Structure formats: structure tokens, C-alpha cells
Amino acid sequence: MDGQGATADPRLQQFIEVESQKQRFQQLVHQMTEVCWEKCIDKPGPKMDSRSEMCLVNCVERFIDTSQFILNRLEQTQRSRGSISETMSD
């Protein structure tokens, strides 16, 4: 090989990243639906009552808030680890 096999085509890398993001989003929606549906819906019917609707709205908002908090915390941790390793290598 001539060494070019080690670096993938940038378009392929971008496609893979986009597809990975789509998959993560679908997993998140599935997880959120499962959690909030079980918590808020007592019995399925032809129409959702206002209590169930408000419960679902609140659950989804809290789920999004929690997910965002976790992502922010992981990013902070990653950045601090990166700056620590950069400091140690200097």
C-alpha cells in the first residue's frame, strides 16, 4: 500500500458522521418516547387528556434539559482532559 488507505476520503468521513448523528438522534427520540410514554400515559385512548399532554410536555422538556446538561458536562471534561494532556506534553 502507498499509505493513502490510512486516511479516508473526507466525503466518506462526513457521510459517516452525518449518519452517526442521525442514528444518535433516533436513539434519543426512542429513549425519550419510551420514558415519557410510560410515565405519562395510563391508558391509551382516542384522545389525550390535558393532564397526560402536560405530563408529556414536561417530561420531554426535562429529558432534553438533562441530555443537554450531560453533553455539556462531557464536553467540559473532555476539554479539561485535553488541556491537562497538552500541559503535560509541553
C-alpha positions as CSV (number, residue, x, y, z in Angstrom):
1,M,0.0,0.0,0.0
2,D,1.1,3.6,-0.5
3,G,-0.2,4.9,2.8
4,Q,-3.3,6.6,1.4
5,G,-5.5,3.8,2.7
6,A,-4.9,5.1,6.2
7,T,-6.7,8.4,5.6
8,A,-10.3,8.0,4.4
9,D,-12.0,10.2,1.8
10,P,-13.2,13.4,3.6
11,R,-16.6,13.0,1.9
12,L,-16.9,9.5,3.2
13,Q,-16.0,10.6,6.7
14,Q,-18.6,13.4,6.6
15,F,-21.2,10.9,5.4
16,I,-20.4,8.5,8.2
17,E,-20.6,11.4,10.8
18,V,-23.9,12.6,9.5
19,E,-25.3,9.0,9.6
20,S,-24.0,8.5,13.1
21,Q,-25.7,11.8,14.2
22,K,-28.9,10.6,12.7
23,Q,-28.6,7.3,14.5
24,R,-27.9,9.0,17.8
25,F,-30.9,11.3,17.3
26,Q,-33.2,8.4,16.6
27,Q,-31.9,6.6,19.7
28,L,-32.5,9.6,21.8
29,V,-36.1,10.1,20.4
30,H,-36.8,6.4,21.0
31,Q,-35.5,6.6,24.6
32,M,-37.4,9.8,25.3
33,T,-40.6,8.4,23.9
34,E,-40.2,5.2,26.0
35,V,-39.5,7.0,29.2
36,C,-42.2,9.7,28.9
37,W,-44.9,7.5,27.5
38,E,-44.6,5.0,30.3
39,K,-44.5,7.8,32.9
40,C,-47.5,9.9,31.5
41,I,-49.9,7.6,29.7
42,D,-52.1,5.5,31.9
43,K,-54.4,4.1,29.2
44,P,-54.3,4.7,25.5
45,G,-57.4,6.1,24.0
46,P,-58.7,8.0,21.0
47,K,-57.9,11.4,22.6
48,M,-55.2,12.5,25.1
49,D,-56.4,14.3,28.2
50,S,-54.8,17.6,29.3
51,R,-53.0,16.0,32.2
52,S,-51.3,13.5,30.0
53,E,-50.5,16.1,27.5
54,M,-48.9,18.4,30.1
55,C,-47.0,15.5,31.6
56,L,-45.6,14.6,28.2
57,V,-44.5,18.2,27.5
58,N,-42.8,18.5,30.9
59,C,-41.2,15.1,30.6
60,V,-39.8,15.8,27.1
61,E,-38.5,19.2,28.3
62,R,-36.8,17.7,31.3
63,F,-35.4,14.9,29.2
64,I,-33.9,17.5,26.7
65,D,-32.6,19.6,29.6
66,T,-30.9,16.6,31.2
67,S,-29.4,15.4,27.9
68,Q,-28.0,18.9,27.2
69,F,-26.6,19.1,30.7
70,I,-24.9,15.7,30.3
71,L,-23.5,16.7,26.9
72,N,-22.1,20.0,28.3
73,R,-20.5,18.2,31.2
74,L,-18.9,15.6,29.0
75,E,-17.6,18.4,26.7
76,Q,-16.1,20.2,29.7
77,T,-14.5,17.0,31.0
78,Q,-13.1,16.3,27.5
79,R,-11.7,19.9,27.2
80,S,-10.1,19.7,30.6
81,R,-8.5,16.4,29.9
82,G,-7.2,17.8,26.6
83,S,-5.7,20.9,28.3
84,I,-4.2,18.7,31.0
85,S,-2.6,16.4,28.4
86,E,-1.3,19.4,26.4
87,T,0.2,20.9,29.6
88,M,1.9,17.6,30.4
89,S,3.3,17.2,26.9
90,D,4.9,20.7,27.0
